[in-house]
Amino acid sequence: MKISWLVIFLSTVLTTSQASDRALEQHHADDISQRLVMGNVVWLGEGVQRFFSLYTQTTDSTNQGTAIILHDVQGNPDHNKLIHTLRTRLPEHRWATLAIQLPVLDEQASYEDYYSLLDDAKRRISEALDYLDKGNVNNTVIIGYGMGALMGLYALQEENTRIKAIVTISLHHPDADHPQVNPLEIIGKIRFPMLDIYAENDLPDVLKNIRKRKLAARTHPHFRQDKLNTNHRYQHYELTLSKRIYTWLTATLQNE
């Protein structure tokens, strides 16, 4: 019995003490900085809590707002074609982007391991909002992909007054035995516009909760679901995805 309790204690400590892999974050920062063509490097936060971000201004002299872009697990601010396309394509349509480095773990980490990083992600999103506030940004929105979408919703429980809209792409859903964050409960409470995008051949946890997300938002005046006929990675649909997002953002916030 004593051994069993020791195992439980150690397991709890290891789970709650999980921290972002700072060496991996620095690797992403160095790699992206060396090959960066569009956008500017911005370091947010202070001291050991500093994190890497990419700010990309609009190509037009006018600006409709700024989108904070949140990547999926094991990602970075310029990760794969999806995140890269979003952060560089939206500025061509009058939406500046601030793609931030969320806390990350190594390749062996599971989705469940990332739940211990939710508070660190919330802090980083708050730092990003502070940075944009200093620039007098009128419309700030969040665009999150996978775990980034869940982290965005989690942060919005406290930051809802500074956000005008949220776009979730393949929103990750924790299992029922992980009550730390309940996306359905958050969706039911928020009242700013939300666009919920998913792929026809998405991950199981995304697909099985489609109807639940819609039901959670049944009294929401500005909730919309949109399906793309592709897979979770949105390969070859990156431009289509970007267009749907900036078209929805522009139309929705103009009517606010």
N, C-alpha and C positions, 0 to 999 in steps of 0.2 A: 504493500500500500504506500509506504514512504517513497519508493522508487517512482510509483505512478504519479504522486503529487509533484515530485521533483521534475519529471518529464513535462507535466502540464505547466509548471512554473517557468521552466526554461523556454518552452514553446511560446508562452505568452510574452516573455521578455524579448525574444528574438523577433516576434511579430511587431510589437509596439515600438521597437527601437530601430526599425528599418529606416534607412536614410538614403537620399539620392546618391548615385554613384558620381562623385565630383570629378573623378579622373575621366570618366566617359563624357561628362558634360564638357570638360576642357578639350577633349579630343574633337568633339563636334564643333566647338568654337574655333579651334585652330584650322580644321579642315575647311569649314565654310568660309572663314575669313580669307583664306588663300585663293579661293576660286570665285569669290563673290563678284558678280557683275552688276546686279541691280539691287539697290537698297543700301542702307547704312547700318553698321554695327552699333548697337546701343547696349551698354551694360547697365542693368538695373539692380537696385538693392545696394547694400553696403557690406564691407568686410567679407567674412566667410559666406555670407548669404547672397553675394552678388551672383547674377545669372545673365547669360547671353541672350540677346534679342536682335531681331532685324526689323528696322523701320523702313518702309517703302512709301514715299510720297506719291501723290497723284501726278499724272502727266499733264493734267489740265490745271489751269490756274485756280479753278474753284474746287472745293472739296466738300463732299456730302457728309463725310464723317470718317471714322477710323474703325477698322475691324481688328480686334485682338484674336489672333489665330492660335489655336491650341492643338498640338499634334497628338497622335496615338502613343501607345506604349513603345518604349525603345526608340522613340523618334527624336526629332530636333526641329528647329525653326525653318529649315529648308528641306525637310525630309521627303523622300520619294517625289514622284511627279505630282501627286495630289496636293501636298502642302506647298510645294514650290509654285505650282500653277496658281493656287489661291492667292498666295502672298504677292505674286507679280502680276497677275491678271486683273485683280480687282482695282488696283491703282489706275489702270487704263480706262476705268469706267467711274472715275471720281470717288473711289473709296480707298483711302490710304490703309495700309496694313501694319500691324505691329505683331510679328510672329515671335512668341517667347519660348524659351527653353523651359519646359516643365521638368519636374524631378523624374529621373529615369533609373532603371535597374538593369542588370545584365540580362543577357538573352535567356538565361535559365529561369528568370522570374515569371511567375504566373500573374494573371489579372488580380487575383486575391492579394498578392504581395503588394500591389500598388495602392491598396486601400489605406495603408499606413502613411502614404505620401499625400493624402488629400489636403491636410492642413498646410503643408508646405506649398502645394499648388495654389491653394486659396491665398496664401501670403503673396505669392508671385503675381497672381492676377491683380491683387490689390495694389502692388507696386507699379504694375503696368498702367492701371487706372490713374494712379497719382501722377505718373509721368505725362499721361495725356491731358490730365487736368491742367498741368502747368502750361500746356500748349493751347489752352482754351478750345479744346475740341468740343463741338456741339453734340454730335451724334456718335456715341461709342457703342459698338455691338460686339458680341462674342460669336466666333465661329469655331466649334470644337468637333474633333473627329475621334470616334471611338472612346477611349479612356479620357481623351481631352474634352469630349462633350460632357462626360460625367463630372469631371473636375470643374468644368465651367458652371454646370448646374449647382454643384456643391458650393462654389464660391458665391453664387448669386443669392444664396439664403441671407447673406449679409450685405451684398453689394448691389441689391436690386434697384437702389435709387440712382445709381450712376450708369446703368445700362439701359439702352433704348430697345434692344431686341437681341434674341439669341437664335443661332442656327446650329442645330445638332445634326451631325452626319454619322449615321450608324451608331447611335447612342448606346453605349455599353450599359447593361443592366446587371447589377450584383445578384448573386443567388439570394434566396429568401433568408438564409441563415447569416447574412452579413448586413445587419440593420444600421450600420454607420451612416449610410446614405441611401435614401429611397427616391429614385428619380421620379416615380409616379406621384409621390406625395408632393415633391417640389413643383412639378408641372401643374398639379392641381391648385397650387397657391399663387403662382406668378400671374401677372396680368399684362405684362408687356408682350409684344408680338414674338411668336416662336414659330420657326420653320423646322419641321422634323423630317429629315431626308434619310431614306434607306434604300438599299439595293435589292433587286429582285432575288438575287442569290447571296444574301448577306449572311452574317454569322447567326447561329441558332438563337442566341439570347436576344439579338436585335429583332429577328422575325417573329418570335413567339410573343413579343410584347407590343407589336404594332397596334392591335386593337386596344390594349390596356392603356397605351399612351393617349390614344384618341379619346377614350372614355374619361381618363383623368382630366382632360382638357375640355370636357363637354360644355362647360359654362364659360370657357375662354373665348372672348370675342375675336382674338387675332391669332388663332392657332391653325396651322396648315400642315398637312402631311404630303410628301412628294416622293414618288418611287422612280428610280432609274433602273432600266433593264440591263444591269451589269452585276458584278460581284463586289465583295467588300472593299476591294482595292480601287474600284472605279477606274480600272485601266481603260484607256482610250475614251473615257467619258469626263476627263478632267475639265476640259473647256466647257462642256455641256453643264457640268456641275457648277462651275464658276458663273456661267451666264444665268442660271436659275437663281443663284444666290443674290447676285447684284441686281437683277431685275426685281426680285421680291423685296429686297431691302429698300430700293429706291421707291417703288410703288407704295410700300407699306408705310414708310416713315414720312413720305410726302403727305399722306392722309392723316397723320397723327396730329 
